[in-house]
Amino acid sequence: MDDPVTAGLPLTETEIQVTDDIGALVRIMPPRIRGSLEAIDDASDLLEIVFDLGRKPEARFLKREAILDDREITADDIALVVSRLGIFTEDNRSGIPRTLHRISAIRNRTGDIVGLTCRIGRAVFGTIEIIRDLVESGKSLLLLGSPGVGKTTLLRDVARVLADESRKRVIVVDTSNEIAGDGDIAHAGIGRARRMQVPSSTDQHKVMIEAVENHMPEVIVIDEIGTELEAAAARTIAERGVQLVGTAHGNTLTNLMQNPTLSDLIGGIQSVTLSDEEARRRRSQKSVLERKAPPTFHTLVEIKGWHHMVIHHDVAETIDSLLRGRPIAVEERVRGKDNRIESTRHSISPPQGLRSQELWDPREGKKAPHKERPESQTNGRMRAPEVAPLPEHWASDENDEQPPRNPITIFPFGVSRKRLEDGARHLGVPAWVTEDLDEADVVLTLKSYYRQRTGPLQQAEQKQIPLFVLRSNAQSQINQSLASIFDLDTRQQSRETEDMRLAEAAVQETLHTSHPVDLPPANSYIRRLQHELAQKFKLGSRSFGKEPNRWVRIHKP
């Protein structure tokens, strides 16, 4: 449903404006190239200018490329441009004072510059409108998004609005001079915000702490938090009551949860051993994953594009829900062509790999009742059952649904618990492990233990719980037993393995050649895995055909 607070609100008086100051970049170019750049009719989609020794100069636009001169770049051309720039830092970057343009150098083995990439820097005013209420709330805000999606541009506008319109004391920690430009005078894009430059990228965490201790800021703006030291510095800043607005590597919140270096930004994840009573109450394993501490950032925004954001308003609540397998509530905001912002709130199911061992029903948002053991059993096999639909954010088409299966609780006696969990993940079956025989649907044991008929096995037989006996603790034996429990066909497993091997090869071919690759027909479960694999490598995928000959094409997006 629409959020009554933000749905349909127009932009404020600050309209979206772009300033790129391309003239300053044109003036440092060699004369023979300058004329070609000045002749460009519309430079609004110009991304970068590339110089490589011995090659023709090239201009790269959003959707095309153009040669700027028929003559090749010489060492004198590169030397002329370098002489008009500032000093190149240890990360081989330089710039033009009081602009946002970034010039990066390519060096040969002796350290001489043999190539230049002149990236166009633009200040875009008005991008903050889609999340203005979050920025002005005073709560710490983390921005996630893929490279080039506009994180730094949005961060620059955040600094300007908080400093100029909210009249707050804002410090920008500028590691590579990307936020406020090159030179000692900060670009006007950050408004009245003050800028602290960082001598070396390894010193960013020190400058973050120095900003708090020496300059009494109300807000600190930081781009690309990427190390444990920087994550620790961010936590220190937040604990001192300073609003922190920053960006980090990753496209989604779950990416951050799976990143051991940066997971502290959202509270950290730790394994906790529960008491027997608590484990029974939760209907879970004794070892579960839980959030370790309060998150550094209260709110998280996934940037899908300048005009499309997905917002997690309470990071602590979202992390707790993900670890327990509950649906999470998100708000999605989209700016339309008329500059009106539309907002919808909805729930999504957590990714399979992040669910804990608790049995939650993603469709209902509540704990699933304990299953009654089936009355009819054939050769110790469980009846095949239903499962929740796919999470909405998986790159699968609407016809690719997971085969129906319910979770089955397994009591391992003498069987490696880790290998059992690995096997369940490999086969994609919902097998939960328990240490309480009363909660078990199936008992898994070894041949040596079965011969002795020790206590738990006798109890299992008395309770008529199906027993599966393995010859050894080998992974292949465990996988075969799981296949039997869930009524999987062994030949089907081999076919599925081969289908995924072909999908991996197709992904690599598409990455290297940019050509689309068609995969052989596969069932809906395999197609879902193939869609997910393509999404992992940021490739597009689409299903074609009709059952049972439906197939997937992997392509560049």
TORDOZA-596860 format. One record per residue (C-alpha): z, x, y; residue in one letter. Coordinates in steps of 0.001 Angstrom, whole numbers, padded with zeros to 6 digits, always signed. Example, Ala and Ser with C-alpha at 12.3 -4.5 7.8 and 13.67 -1.06 7.14 Angstrom:
residues 2
+007800+012300-004500A
+007140+013670-001060S
//
This chain:
residues 557
+000000+000000+000000M
-000480+001098+003605D
+002399+002739+005429D
+003204+000395+008337P
+004374+003313+010466V
+001283+005514+010385T
-001566+003459+008981A
-004458+002979+011350G
-002891+004774+014326L
-005440+006323+016708P
-005246+009936+017838L
-003177+010772+020878T
-004712+011935+024135E
-005379+015330+022519T
-008847+014939+021075E
-010270+017448+018608I
-011753+020319+020594Q
-013173+023593+019306V
-013242+026861+021214T
-014816+029888+019562D
-015675+032296+022437D
-018739+033574+020582I
-019902+035275+023778G
-017222+037949+023373A
-018491+038730+019888L
-022136+038816+021013V
-021313+041374+023741R
-020168+044030+021243I
-023375+043804+019190M
-026300+046277+019445P
-028894+045087+022032P
-031587+044362+019422R
-029269+041970+017595I
-027706+040427+020679R
-030913+038641+021613G
-031183+036967+018180S
-027613+035686+018424L
-028130+034312+021942E
-031232+032472+020719A
-029272+030478+018128I
-029421+026847+019233D
-026271+025573+017565D
-023674+028208+016708A
-020990+025674+015803S
-021486+026252+012072D
-021826+030062+012314L
-019254+031632+009980L
-019820+035377+010078E
-022172+038233+010911I
-022664+040887+008250V
-023707+044523+008785F
-024364+046759+005764D
-025758+050268+006127L
-029431+050333+005096G
-029800+046545+005055R
-030995+043987+007563K
-028292+042332+009726P
-027461+038836+008524E
-025891+035720+010034A
-024164+033342+007644R
-023816+029694+008532F
-022016+026870+006812L
-025001+025939+004647K
-027612+028609+005299R
-028234+032290+006047E
-030522+033984+008560A
-031835+037534+009134I
-031124+038663+012707L
-033533+041616+012874D
-036290+043086+010689D
-034977+046625+011089R
-032197+047946+008833E
-028700+048698+010089I
-028140+052390+010858T
-024979+054476+011132A
-025463+054457+014937D
-025443+050641+014985D
-022136+050529+013105I
-020643+053284+015266A
-021613+051367+018429L
-019824+048205+017291V
-016752+050143+016116V
-016503+051948+019466S
-016166+048572+021234R
-013346+047350+019019L
-009660+048007+018783G
-008067+050216+016148I
-008604+049347+012488F
-005262+048829+010758T
-004347+049849+007216E
-005854+046609+005874D
-009223+047635+007430N
-009137+044861+010017R
-009750+044945+013732S
-010616+042446+016449G
-011574+041758+020034I
-008584+041420+022390P
-007691+037837+023411R
-010078+036313+020841T
-009638+035080+017290L
-012636+036944+015876H
-011806+039201+012923R
-013852+042288+012078I
-013285+043786+008624S
-014604+047194+007574A
-016072+048424+004293I
-015574+052161+003774R
-017165+054714+001463N
-015194+057137-000722R
-014697+059567+002156T
-013369+056870+004495G
-016460+056378+006668D
-017320+052782+007672I
-020551+051666+005981V
-020265+047914+006460G
-018773+045310+008808L
-017957+041618+008350T
-017571+039910+011722C
-015774+036627+011054R
-015991+033947+013756I
-012522+032791+014846G
-012121+029318+016311R
-009197+027508+017870A
-009389+023827+016931V
-007203+021582+019068F
-006184+018208+017666G
-006019+019003+013936T
-002253+018465+014039I
-002594+014732+014722E
-002810+013869+011041I
+000676+015358+010431I
+002144+015284+013949R
+005125+013146+012913D
+006057+015671+010199L
+005813+018641+012554V
+007890+016961+015266E
+010572+015795+012810S
+012358+019151+013008G
+012248+019626+009231K
+010777+022738+007640S
+007179+022214+006532L
+005107+024122+003948L
+001299+023918+003949L
-000709+024581+000772L
-004463+024860+000388G
-007319+026951-000935S
-008774+029822+001174P
-010959+028588+004015G
-009594+025043+003987V
-008075+025421+007472G
-004419+026416+006933K
-004350+029063+009674T
-006242+026828+012127T
-003730+024030+011536L
-000827+026471+011869L
-002149+027640+015262R
-002288+024054+016534D
+001250+023439+015231V
+002554+026376+017267A
+000798+025123+020412R
+002042+021547+020158V
+005661+022509+019407L
+005718+025031+022270A
+003778+023091+024923D
+004414+019423+024173E
+007792+019498+022411S
+008994+022335+024689R
+010619+024261+021831K
+011205+027994+021516R
+008505+029000+019030V
+007955+032450+017516I
+004736+033195+015612V
+005067+036004+013054V
+001482+037268+013032D
+000832+039704+010189T
-002924+040275+010490S
-003376+038904+014024N
-005161+035891+012539E
-002993+033265+014224I
-002964+034595+017805A
-005868+037063+017819G
-006212+040782+018438D
-004673+042737+021288G
-001282+042605+022962D
-001959+039300+024763I
-001832+036293+022453A
-004732+033839+022361H
-004325+030631+024351A
-004647+028690+021076G
-000896+029065+020445I
+000039+027815+023927G
+003437+028995+025196R
+004544+030160+021750A
+005565+033816+021581R
+003907+036141+019092R
+005487+039010+017109M
+002953+041352+015529Q
+003648+042979+012154V
+002810+046699+011860P
+002249+046508+008078S
+001937+043586+005687S
+004829+045031+003659T
+007093+044598+006716D
+006462+040883+007216Q
+009847+039836+005776H
+011647+042260+008123K
+009910+040866+011190V
+010764+037322+010063M
+014477+038183+010015I
+014193+040181+013253E
+012680+037154+014986A
+015717+035031+014118V
+018324+037659+014963E
+016860+038910+018234N
+014950+036084+019927H
+016833+032814+019237M
+013849+030699+018154P
+014033+027021+017328E
+010829+027240+015261V
+009249+030115+013339I
+005583+029916+012307V
+004435+032194+009481I
+001100+032481+007659D
+000754+033301+003935E
+004207+033739+002426I
+003283+035770-000655G
+006140+037968-001935T
+009689+037508-003188E
+011054+039316-000129L
+009188+036944+002183E
+010396+033938+000169A
+013975+035229+000471A
+013521+035766+004222A
+012195+032215+004570A
+015294+030868+002796R
+017526+032884+005150T
+015738+031443+008182I
+016034+027868+006923A
+019739+028307+006135E
+020344+029363+009747R
+019086+026005+010972G
+015714+027202+012260V
+012675+024997+011585Q
+010144+026940+009516L
+006445+026040+009370V
+004458+028214+006977G
+001655+028465+004469T
+001633+029795+000898A
-000796+030533-001884H
-001699+027588-004120G
-003560+024296-003994N
-000833+021936-005231T
+002922+021698-005612L
+002649+022287-009362T
+000856+025607-008668N
+003918+026671-006704L
+006278+025602-009497M
+004378+027791-011955Q
+004397+030812-009610N
+007563+032830-010391P
+007214+034799-007148T
+007167+031797-004819L
+009008+029097-006779S
+012146+029859-004724D
+010427+028189-001758L
+010893+024860-003546I
+014326+025629-004987G
+013421+027736-008030G
+013286+026647-011664I
+015854+027652-014266Q
+016623+026856-017898S
+019942+025061-018423V
+021770+024535-021721T
+023344+021075-021913L
+026393+020063-023869S
+025845+018052-027060D
+027102+014910-025343E
+024872+015353-022281E
+021832+016151-024426A
+022401+012939-026426R
+022843+010948-023224R
+019582+012294-021820R
+017840+012070-025205R
+016552+015610-024662S
+016742+019086-026081Q
+019828+021092-025254K
+017721+023522-023197S
+015993+021825-020252V
+014431+022964-016977L
+016197+022078-013737E
+015943+022940-010060R
+018105+025956-009231K
+018877+025444-005519A
+017937+023301-002506P
+014308+023896-001457P
+013593+026150+001518T
+011080+023580+002795F
+011977+019900+003034H
+008372+018636+003189T
+005180+019945+001575L
+001574+019176+002547V
-001387+019804+000249E
-004429+020359+002495I
-007566+018998+000848K
-009594+019357+004065G
-009230+019033+007831W
-009259+015268+007492H
-007500+014803+004144H
-003825+015578+003364M
-001490+014770+000463V
+002179+014761+001481I
+005388+015195-000531H
+008053+013945+001879H
+011100+015101-000121D
+010403+018286-002087V
+013782+018237-003857A
+013258+014715-005183E
+009673+015505-006199T
+010653+018656-008146I
+013431+016815-009972D
+011040+014023-010921S
+008411+016474-012192L
+010926+018319-014368L
+012058+015032-015913R
+008543+013740-016486G
+008882+010889-014003R
+006051+009698-011746P
+006153+011210-008267I
+005571+009352-005009A
+003051+010869-002584V
+001470+009807+000688E
-002239+010384+001222E
-003611+010521+004756R
-007303+010482+005677V
-008848+010662+009136R
-011892+008413+009431G
-015039+008846+011505K
-013480+006848+014345D
-010551+009342+014461N
-008155+006734+013075R
-005678+007949+010462I
-005268+005804+007367E
-002226+006279+005144S
-001562+005062+001595T
+001408+005643-000677R
+001090+005730-004447H
+002602+007325-007548S
+001019+009877-009885I
+002105+011056-013315S
+003216+014678-013738P
+000936+017190-015500P
+001609+017386-019245Q
+002700+021031-019129G
+005501+020321-016627L
+007172+017487-018476R
+010607+018192-019854S
+011728+017091-023281Q
+013104+013793-021983E
+011158+010736-023068L
+009944+009095-019870W
+007280+006456-019705D
+004951+007507-016835P
+003566+003961-016553R
+006933+002304-016007E
+008847+005090-014210G
+011836+004696-016528K
+013225+006242-019655K
+011405+005079-022760A
+013617+003418-025384P
+014327+005363-028566H
+011717+004518-031166K
+012713+002735-034338E
+011587+004570-037442R
+008530+002821-038935P
+009331+000693-041948E
+006073+001502-043662S
+005296+005168-044344Q
+002524+006604-046465T
+003025+010067-047963N
+005540+010910-045263G
+003069+010391-042428R
+003937+008550-039235M
+001878+005669-037901R
-000555+006574-035158A
+000579+005086-031820P
-000158+004820-028067E
+000211+007193-025165V
+000263+006914-021367A
-003045+007094-019471P
-004251+010335-017884L
-002728+011429-014559P
-004973+010365-011692E
-005456+013893-010319H
-007036+015272-013500W
-010803+015835-013119A
-011768+013415-015831S
-014075+010441-015608D
-012753+006960-016091E
-014012+006711-019671N
-012288+009915-020845D
-008895+008727-022035E
-006480+010573-024297Q
-006282+009349-027887P
-003266+007052-028316P
-000133+008782-029646R
+003592+008220-029119N
+006137+011058-028965P
+007663+012015-032338I
+011064+013701-032443T
+011298+016596-034936I
+014461+018159-036398F
+013599+021780-037389P
+015770+023273-040132F
+015005+026970-040602G
+011708+026575-038713V
+011054+028577-035523S
+011611+026255-032588R
+009435+028344-030247K
+006482+028360-032657R
+006915+024628-033152L
+006714+024029-029385E
+003737+026417-029110D
+001963+024533-031875G
+002553+021187-030169A
+001097+022534-026923R
-001900+023995-028746H
-002690+020741-030548L
-001862+018601-027515G
+000551+016349-029413V
+003815+014899-027979P
+006273+016520-030391A
+009847+016688-029074W
+012422+018964-030713V
+015990+017763-031317T
+019169+019279-032728E
+020602+015871-033607D
+019526+014612-037033L
+020339+011016-036053D
+017579+011099-033409E
+014937+012674-035650A
+011787+010895-036783D
+010767+013830-038983V
+012508+016863-040515V
+010610+020138-040783L
+012001+022838-043093T
+011043+025848-045225L
+010538+025874-048987K
+013515+028215-049506S
+015873+025840-047667Y
+014466+022775-049407Y
+015258+024221-052834R
+018930+024644-051871Q
+019239+021033-050591R
+021834+022047-047969T
+023806+019479-045908G
+021259+018337-043254P
+018473+018032-045820L
+020634+015886-048105Q
+021530+013676-045147Q
+017852+013384-044195A
+016957+012219-047711E
+019815+009696-047687Q
+018610+008338-044323K
+015022+008291-045694Q
+013746+010532-042895I
+010365+012067-043856P
+010586+015735-044877L
+007769+018221-044348F
+008187+021481-046278V
+006481+024720-045181L
+005903+027851-047236R
+006697+030128-044281S
+007328+030270-040548N
+003729+031319-039866A
+002113+029655-036843Q
-000768+028399-038987S
+001678+026667-041366Q
+003496+025015-038459I
+000213+023856-036893N
-000928+022362-040207Q
+002347+020460-040560S
+002012+019053-037032L
-001569+018039-037798A
-000287+016211-040874S
+002552+014508-038960I
+000180+013264-036274F
-002635+012440-038706D
-004997+015037-037301L
-008001+016058-039364D
-008053+019825-040090T
-011827+019916-039834R
-011530+018144-036506Q
-009145+020894-035317Q
-011717+023583-036129S
-014393+021605-034296R
-012115+021184-031293E
-011417+024929-031212T
-015153+025667-031276E
-015831+023068-028543D
-013264+024698-026253M
-014651+028169-027004R
-018070+026943-025881L
-016505+025386-022767A
-014875+028709-021838E
-018216+030496-022263A
-019917+027848-020095A
-017325+028334-017342V
-017940+032098-017294Q
-021725+031613-017211E
-021482+029147-014312T
-019173+031488-012370L
-021589+034401-012743H
-024964+032656-012408T
-024110+029465-010446S
-026300+027569-012943H
-024991+024311-014461P
-024292+024379-018213V
-024385+021349-020545D
-021868+021277-023404L
-022424+019660-026818P
-021251+016048-027288P
-017488+015773-027867A
-014802+013124-028181N
-012880+011864-025160S
-009858+014107-025807Y
-011976+017294-025839I
-013890+016132-022765R
-010611+015752-020918R
-009671+019341-021816L
-013107+020533-020703Q
-012741+018744-017344H
-009298+020313-016931E
-010656+023794-017769L
-013405+023436-015158A
-010880+022305-012560Q
-008692+025345-013332K
-011574+027624-012281F
-012421+025437-009238K
-015686+024270-010805L
-017129+020771-010905G
-017582+018772-014107S
-019084+015414-014998R
-019591+013404-018175S
-022965+011930-019153F
-024312+009743-021961G
-022763+007052-024103K
-020324+007262-026999E
-020423+008909-029472P
-022912+011278-027806N
-021138+011617-024456R
-021132+015185-023109W
-019888+017264-020147V
-021845+019285-017596R
-020034+022155-015820I
-021428+023152-012423H
-020636+024768-009100K
-019064+022178-006733P
//
